[in-house]
Amino acid sequence: MRRGTEIIDHAYEIARLTAMRQTGLPAAAFPERCPWSPDQVLDDDFLPGVAALPGDMYD
């Protein structure tokens, strides 16, 4: 799973940068690392909610 984790980390980094660019939000608005485990990312039935994010800024 090591290689899978590296792929997820890389994809998340690109997605985070894209989201910052598209929304104009600061980096602090997005977790630095993917907040979901590789098992969650690969689970077709997993659907994260806002409350699943660490340090939820919407509390």
C-alpha positions as CSV (number, residue, x, y, z in Angstrom):
1,M,0.0,0.0,0.0
2,R,3.1,2.2,0.3
3,R,2.9,3.1,-3.4
4,G,-0.8,3.7,-3.2
5,T,-0.3,6.1,-0.3
6,E,2.3,8.0,-2.3
7,I,-0.1,8.3,-5.3
8,I,-2.9,9.6,-3.0
9,D,-0.6,12.1,-1.3
10,H,0.6,13.4,-4.7
11,A,-2.9,13.6,-6.1
12,Y,-4.1,15.4,-2.9
13,E,-1.3,17.9,-3.1
14,I,-2.3,18.8,-6.7
15,A,-6.0,19.0,-5.8
16,R,-5.2,21.2,-2.8
17,L,-3.2,23.6,-5.0
18,T,-5.9,23.6,-7.6
19,A,-8.6,24.3,-5.0
20,M,-6.6,27.2,-3.6
21,R,-6.1,28.7,-7.1
22,Q,-9.8,28.3,-8.1
23,T,-11.3,29.5,-4.9
24,G,-8.9,32.2,-3.8
25,L,-8.9,30.7,-0.3
26,P,-5.7,30.6,1.7
27,A,-3.7,27.4,2.2
28,A,-4.9,27.3,5.9
29,A,-8.4,26.6,4.6
30,F,-7.3,23.2,3.4
31,P,-5.7,20.4,5.3
32,E,-2.0,20.0,4.4
33,R,-2.4,16.2,4.1
34,C,-5.2,14.1,2.8
35,P,-7.5,13.7,5.9
36,W,-8.7,10.3,4.8
37,S,-7.0,6.9,4.9
38,P,-6.1,5.1,1.7
39,D,-8.9,2.5,2.6
40,Q,-11.4,5.4,2.8
41,V,-10.2,6.9,-0.5
42,L,-10.6,3.6,-2.2
43,D,-13.9,2.7,-0.7
44,D,-16.7,3.3,-3.2
45,D,-19.2,3.7,-0.4
46,F,-17.2,6.2,1.6
47,L,-18.6,9.8,1.4
48,P,-16.9,12.2,3.7
49,G,-18.9,15.0,5.3
50,V,-17.8,18.4,6.4
51,A,-17.6,17.1,10.0
52,A,-15.0,14.5,8.9
53,L,-12.4,17.2,8.4
54,P,-9.9,17.8,11.2
55,G,-10.1,21.3,12.7
56,D,-13.4,21.9,11.0
57,M,-13.7,25.6,10.3
58,Y,-17.5,25.4,10.1
59,D,-18.0,24.4,13.8
